[in-house]
């Protein structure tokens, strides 16, 4: 092999790989975190849209199925309250899960490094 090809190979493979390895933590805690957090927040918004919680809240005092008599209004109100509570709990659970995933994202590299150090110390 000629020395120019060896030099280019060394630069392309080893130096770029070294830069990528050194840049990884910076990316993980900056751009990677922003993308992950934005994705999880979008997932929470999407779940709220699927559950229709805002619509249930807006229509809490409107009778369901056009039942404008007193029993229809009472049943509709309590049915909507039940739906709002149930859907609200689902949304709270989903939000907690998404925020947990964000925390796991932040802790994951530290956990991996600790696992490597502990296993190397055991040798």
C-alpha positions in Angstrom: 0.0 0.0 0.0 1.3 3.4 -0.7 1.6 5.9 2.2 -1.0 8.3 0.9 -3.7 5.6 0.9 -2.6 4.5 4.4 -2.8 8.0 5.6 -6.3 8.5 4.2 -7.4 5.2 5.6 -6.1 6.1 9.0 -7.8 9.5 8.9 -11.1 8.2 7.6 -11.4 5.3 9.9 -9.7 6.0 13.1 -9.9 9.8 13.4 -13.5 10.0 12.4 -14.4 7.1 14.6 -12.6 8.8 17.5 -14.4 12.1 16.9 -17.7 10.2 16.8 -17.0 8.5 20.1 -16.0 11.7 21.7 -19.0 13.6 20.3 -21.5 11.0 21.3 -22.0 12.2 24.9 -22.4 15.8 23.7 -25.0 14.7 21.2 -26.8 12.4 23.7 -27.3 15.2 26.2 -28.0 18.0 23.7 -29.6 17.3 20.3 -30.5 13.7 21.2 -32.2 14.8 24.4 -34.1 17.6 22.6 -35.4 15.2 20.0 -36.4 12.6 22.6 -38.1 15.1 24.9 -40.0 16.6 21.9 -41.1 13.2 20.8 -42.4 12.2 24.3 -44.2 15.5 24.7 -45.8 15.0 21.2 -46.8 11.6 22.4 -48.6 13.1 25.4 -50.4 15.6 23.1 -51.4 12.8 20.8 -52.8 10.7 23.6 -54.8 13.7 24.8 -56.2 14.1 21.3 -57.1 10.3 21.2 -58.8 10.5 24.6 -60.7 13.7 23.7 -60.4 15.0 27.2 -60.8 18.6 26.2 -64.0 17.8 24.3 -65.4 15.9 27.3 -64.6 18.9 29.5 -66.1 21.5 27.1 -69.4 19.5 26.9 -69.7 18.5 30.5 -73.0 20.4 31.0 -74.5 19.5 27.6 -77.0 16.6 27.7 -76.0 13.5 25.8 -78.1 12.2 22.9 -80.4 15.3 22.9 -82.0 14.2 26.2 -83.1 17.6 27.6 -85.3 16.2 30.4 -84.1 16.3 34.0 -83.1 12.6 34.3 -81.3 12.8 30.9 -79.3 15.9 32.1 -78.4 14.3 35.4 -77.3 11.0 33.8 -75.3 12.8 31.1 -73.5 15.0 33.7 -72.4 12.0 35.9 -71.5 9.9 32.8 -69.3 12.7 31.6 -67.7 13.2 35.0 -66.9 9.5 35.1 -65.5 9.7 31.6 -63.4 12.8 32.5 -62.0 11.1 35.6 -61.2 7.8 33.8 -59.6 9.6 30.8 -57.8 12.0 33.0 -56.2 9.1 34.9 -55.2 7.4 31.7 -53.6 10.7 30.5 -51.8 11.1 33.9 -50.5 7.5 33.7 -49.3 8.1 30.1 -47.6 11.4 31.0 -45.8 9.7 33.9 -44.6 6.9 31.6 -43.4 9.4 29.0 -41.5 11.5 31.7 -40.0 8.3 33.0 -38.7 7.5 29.6 -37.1 10.9 29.4 -35.4 10.3 32.8 -34.3 6.8 31.6 -32.8 8.5 28.4 -30.8 10.8 30.7 -29.6 8.0 33.0 -28.9 5.4 30.3 -25.2 6.2 29.4 -24.3 6.5 33.1 -25.9 3.1 33.9 -24.0 1.5 30.9 -20.7 3.0 32.1 -21.3 1.9 35.7 -22.1 -1.6 34.4 -18.9 -1.7 32.4 -16.8 -0.4 35.3 -18.3 -2.9 37.8 -17.8 -5.8 35.4 -14.2 -4.8 34.7 -13.5 -4.5 38.4 -14.9 -8.0 38.9 -12.2 -9.4 36.6 
